């Protein structure tokens, strides 16, 4: 599945909001309206907690996306962790 979208809000060190659209190969499939992705970063006592929300437009869209979500998100968070651990991050 291909994913494309746009940044809607960038608040350095605090918040990132994007729209995402999914190309599943299905014309008029349940994911056609895309989603709103919200990442928030909260620091406390030397640790950063990342809160992610995926706001999909319908229950059908959530059901269609859910099966691959954990598999797809793990490499994304591993890459984010590597970037944040870099000395000049």
mmCIF file of the C-alpha atoms, coordinates in Angstrom:
data_MODEL
# 
_entry.id   MODEL 
# 
loop_
_atom_site.group_PDB 
_atom_site.id 
_atom_site.type_symbol 
_atom_site.label_atom_id 
_atom_site.label_alt_id 
_atom_site.label_comp_id 
_atom_site.label_asym_id 
_atom_site.label_entity_id 
_atom_site.label_seq_id 
_atom_site.pdbx_PDB_ins_code 
_atom_site.Cartn_x 
_atom_site.Cartn_y 
_atom_site.Cartn_z 
_atom_site.occupancy 
_atom_site.B_iso_or_equiv 
_atom_site.pdbx_formal_charge 
_atom_site.auth_seq_id 
_atom_site.auth_comp_id 
_atom_site.auth_asym_id 
_atom_site.auth_atom_id 
_atom_site.pdbx_PDB_model_num 
ATOM 1  C CA . UNK A 1 1  ? 0.000   0.000  0.000  1.00 0.00 ? 1  UNK A CA 1 
ATOM 2  C CA . UNK A 1 2  ? 1.374   3.398  -0.947 1.00 0.00 ? 2  UNK A CA 1 
ATOM 3  C CA . UNK A 1 3  ? 0.861   6.373  1.360  1.00 0.00 ? 3  UNK A CA 1 
ATOM 4  C CA . UNK A 1 4  ? 0.989   10.043 0.437  1.00 0.00 ? 4  UNK A CA 1 
ATOM 5  C CA . UNK A 1 5  ? -0.119  13.257 2.103  1.00 0.00 ? 5  UNK A CA 1 
ATOM 6  C CA . UNK A 1 6  ? 0.836   16.691 3.305  1.00 0.00 ? 6  UNK A CA 1 
ATOM 7  C CA . UNK A 1 7  ? 2.068   18.432 6.438  1.00 0.00 ? 7  UNK A CA 1 
ATOM 8  C CA . UNK A 1 8  ? -0.631  20.558 8.029  1.00 0.00 ? 8  UNK A CA 1 
ATOM 9  C CA . UNK A 1 9  ? 1.127   21.710 11.185 1.00 0.00 ? 9  UNK A CA 1 
ATOM 10 C CA . UNK A 1 10 ? 4.747   21.561 12.338 1.00 0.00 ? 10 UNK A CA 1 
ATOM 11 C CA . UNK A 1 11 ? 5.512   22.760 15.854 1.00 0.00 ? 11 UNK A CA 1 
ATOM 12 C CA . UNK A 1 12 ? 9.185   21.827 16.399 1.00 0.00 ? 12 UNK A CA 1 
ATOM 13 C CA . UNK A 1 13 ? 9.798   19.574 19.374 1.00 0.00 ? 13 UNK A CA 1 
ATOM 14 C CA . UNK A 1 14 ? 6.075   19.461 20.225 1.00 0.00 ? 14 UNK A CA 1 
ATOM 15 C CA . UNK A 1 15 ? 3.624   18.481 17.485 1.00 0.00 ? 15 UNK A CA 1 
ATOM 16 C CA . UNK A 1 16 ? 3.367   17.228 13.919 1.00 0.00 ? 16 UNK A CA 1 
ATOM 17 C CA . UNK A 1 17 ? 0.059   16.993 12.038 1.00 0.00 ? 17 UNK A CA 1 
ATOM 18 C CA . UNK A 1 18 ? -0.281  15.451 8.582  1.00 0.00 ? 18 UNK A CA 1 
ATOM 19 C CA . UNK A 1 19 ? -2.965  14.240 6.259  1.00 0.00 ? 19 UNK A CA 1 
ATOM 20 C CA . UNK A 1 20 ? -2.399  10.789 4.797  1.00 0.00 ? 20 UNK A CA 1 
ATOM 21 C CA . UNK A 1 21 ? -4.062  9.057  1.904  1.00 0.00 ? 21 UNK A CA 1 
ATOM 22 C CA . UNK A 1 22 ? -3.688  5.373  1.146  1.00 0.00 ? 22 UNK A CA 1 
ATOM 23 C CA . UNK A 1 23 ? -3.441  3.830  -2.309 1.00 0.00 ? 23 UNK A CA 1 
ATOM 24 C CA . UNK A 1 24 ? -4.800  0.337  -1.830 1.00 0.00 ? 24 UNK A CA 1 
ATOM 25 C CA . UNK A 1 25 ? -5.521  -0.260 -5.491 1.00 0.00 ? 25 UNK A CA 1 
ATOM 26 C CA . UNK A 1 26 ? -9.260  -0.156 -4.784 1.00 0.00 ? 26 UNK A CA 1 
ATOM 27 C CA . UNK A 1 27 ? -11.295 2.500  -6.504 1.00 0.00 ? 27 UNK A CA 1 
ATOM 28 C CA . UNK A 1 28 ? -13.750 4.022  -4.008 1.00 0.00 ? 28 UNK A CA 1 
ATOM 29 C CA . UNK A 1 29 ? -12.446 1.768  -1.181 1.00 0.00 ? 29 UNK A CA 1 
ATOM 30 C CA . UNK A 1 30 ? -12.953 2.561  2.515  1.00 0.00 ? 30 UNK A CA 1 
ATOM 31 C CA . UNK A 1 31 ? -9.623  4.400  2.801  1.00 0.00 ? 31 UNK A CA 1 
ATOM 32 C CA . UNK A 1 32 ? -10.355 6.883  0.012  1.00 0.00 ? 32 UNK A CA 1 
ATOM 33 C CA . UNK A 1 33 ? -10.989 9.800  2.386  1.00 0.00 ? 33 UNK A CA 1 
ATOM 34 C CA . UNK A 1 34 ? -7.585  9.433  4.039  1.00 0.00 ? 34 UNK A CA 1 
ATOM 35 C CA . UNK A 1 35 ? -6.840  10.295 7.633  1.00 0.00 ? 35 UNK A CA 1 
ATOM 36 C CA . UNK A 1 36 ? -5.501  12.977 9.909  1.00 0.00 ? 36 UNK A CA 1 
ATOM 37 C CA . UNK A 1 37 ? -2.297  11.919 11.709 1.00 0.00 ? 37 UNK A CA 1 
ATOM 38 C CA . UNK A 1 38 ? -1.317  13.720 14.912 1.00 0.00 ? 38 UNK A CA 1 
ATOM 39 C CA . UNK A 1 39 ? 2.008   13.167 16.709 1.00 0.00 ? 39 UNK A CA 1 
ATOM 40 C CA . UNK A 1 40 ? 2.635   14.930 20.011 1.00 0.00 ? 40 UNK A CA 1 
ATOM 41 C CA . UNK A 1 41 ? 5.877   14.837 21.975 1.00 0.00 ? 41 UNK A CA 1 
ATOM 42 C CA . UNK A 1 42 ? 5.772   15.298 25.764 1.00 0.00 ? 42 UNK A CA 1 
ATOM 43 C CA . UNK A 1 43 ? 8.985   15.542 27.810 1.00 0.00 ? 43 UNK A CA 1 
ATOM 44 C CA . UNK A 1 44 ? 9.089   14.879 31.542 1.00 0.00 ? 44 UNK A CA 1 
ATOM 45 C CA . UNK A 1 45 ? 11.986  13.901 33.794 1.00 0.00 ? 45 UNK A CA 1 
ATOM 46 C CA . UNK A 1 46 ? 14.356  13.325 30.873 1.00 0.00 ? 46 UNK A CA 1 
ATOM 47 C CA . UNK A 1 47 ? 12.004  11.035 28.949 1.00 0.00 ? 47 UNK A CA 1 
ATOM 48 C CA . UNK A 1 48 ? 9.900   11.804 25.900 1.00 0.00 ? 48 UNK A CA 1 
ATOM 49 C CA . UNK A 1 49 ? 6.501   10.230 25.433 1.00 0.00 ? 49 UNK A CA 1 
ATOM 50 C CA . UNK A 1 50 ? 5.107   10.147 21.902 1.00 0.00 ? 50 UNK A CA 1 
ATOM 51 C CA . UNK A 1 51 ? 1.327   10.195 21.526 1.00 0.00 ? 51 UNK A CA 1 
ATOM 52 C CA . UNK A 1 52 ? -0.033  9.280  18.116 1.00 0.00 ? 52 UNK A CA 1 
ATOM 53 C CA . UNK A 1 53 ? -3.616  9.607  16.949 1.00 0.00 ? 53 UNK A CA 1 
ATOM 54 C CA . UNK A 1 54 ? -4.912  8.409  13.621 1.00 0.00 ? 54 UNK A CA 1 
ATOM 55 C CA . UNK A 1 55 ? -8.251  10.060 12.952 1.00 0.00 ? 55 UNK A CA 1 
ATOM 56 C CA . UNK A 1 56 ? -9.998  8.106  10.203 1.00 0.00 ? 56 UNK A CA 1 
ATOM 57 C CA . UNK A 1 57 ? -13.331 9.214  8.800  1.00 0.00 ? 57 UNK A CA 1 
ATOM 58 C CA . UNK A 1 58 ? -15.302 5.990  9.187  1.00 0.00 ? 58 UNK A CA 1 
ATOM 59 C CA . UNK A 1 59 ? -15.395 2.713  11.113 1.00 0.00 ? 59 UNK A CA 1 
ATOM 60 C CA . UNK A 1 60 ? -14.890 0.926  7.787  1.00 0.00 ? 60 UNK A CA 1 
ATOM 61 C CA . UNK A 1 61 ? -11.657 2.836  7.221  1.00 0.00 ? 61 UNK A CA 1 
ATOM 62 C CA . UNK A 1 62 ? -10.396 1.902  10.698 1.00 0.00 ? 62 UNK A CA 1 
ATOM 63 C CA . UNK A 1 63 ? -11.224 -1.757 10.074 1.00 0.00 ? 63 UNK A CA 1 
ATOM 64 C CA . UNK A 1 64 ? -9.457  -1.714 6.697  1.00 0.00 ? 64 UNK A CA 1 
ATOM 65 C CA . UNK A 1 65 ? -6.291  -0.120 8.073  1.00 0.00 ? 65 UNK A CA 1 
ATOM 66 C CA . UNK A 1 66 ? -6.009  -1.961 11.406 1.00 0.00 ? 66 UNK A CA 1 
ATOM 67 C CA . UNK A 1 67 ? -4.582  -5.320 10.218 1.00 0.00 ? 67 UNK A CA 1 
ATOM 68 C CA . UNK A 1 68 ? -1.300  -3.845 8.968  1.00 0.00 ? 68 UNK A CA 1 
ATOM 69 C CA . UNK A 1 69 ? -0.962  -0.985 11.439 1.00 0.00 ? 69 UNK A CA 1 
ATOM 70 C CA . UNK A 1 70 ? 1.375   -2.627 13.997 1.00 0.00 ? 70 UNK A CA 1 
ATOM 71 C CA . UNK A 1 71 ? 3.587   -4.107 11.298 1.00 0.00 ? 71 UNK A CA 1 
ATOM 72 C CA . UNK A 1 72 ? 3.819   -0.796 9.458  1.00 0.00 ? 72 UNK A CA 1 
ATOM 73 C CA . UNK A 1 73 ? 4.343   1.430  12.492 1.00 0.00 ? 73 UNK A CA 1 
ATOM 74 C CA . UNK A 1 74 ? 7.180   -0.525 14.119 1.00 0.00 ? 74 UNK A CA 1 
ATOM 75 C CA . UNK A 1 75 ? 9.815   0.448  11.511 1.00 0.00 ? 75 UNK A CA 1 
ATOM 76 C CA . UNK A 1 76 ? 8.574   4.061  11.595 1.00 0.00 ? 76 UNK A CA 1 
ATOM 77 C CA . UNK A 1 77 ? 9.072   4.340  15.354 1.00 0.00 ? 77 UNK A CA 1 
ATOM 78 C CA . UNK A 1 78 ? 12.455  2.575  15.119 1.00 0.00 ? 78 UNK A CA 1 
ATOM 79 C CA . UNK A 1 79 ? 13.565  5.186  12.573 1.00 0.00 ? 79 UNK A CA 1 
ATOM 80 C CA . UNK A 1 80 ? 12.245  8.005  14.775 1.00 0.00 ? 80 UNK A CA 1 
ATOM 81 C CA . UNK A 1 81 ? 14.113  6.596  17.761 1.00 0.00 ? 81 UNK A CA 1 
ATOM 82 C CA . UNK A 1 82 ? 17.352  6.511  15.724 1.00 0.00 ? 82 UNK A CA 1 
ATOM 83 C CA . UNK A 1 83 ? 16.918  10.130 14.647 1.00 0.00 ? 83 UNK A CA 1 
ATOM 84 C CA . UNK A 1 84 ? 16.194  11.306 18.171 1.00 0.00 ? 84 UNK A CA 1 
ATOM 85 C CA . UNK A 1 85 ? 19.217  9.420  19.517 1.00 0.00 ? 85 UNK A CA 1 
ATOM 86 C CA . UNK A 1 86 ? 21.576  11.105 17.037 1.00 0.00 ? 86 UNK A CA 1 
ATOM 87 C CA . UNK A 1 87 ? 24.031  13.522 18.670 1.00 0.00 ? 87 UNK A CA 1 
ATOM 88 C CA . UNK A 1 88 ? 22.838  16.527 16.660 1.00 0.00 ? 88 UNK A CA 1 
ATOM 89 C CA . UNK A 1 89 ? 19.096  15.799 17.021 1.00 0.00 ? 89 UNK A CA 1 
# 
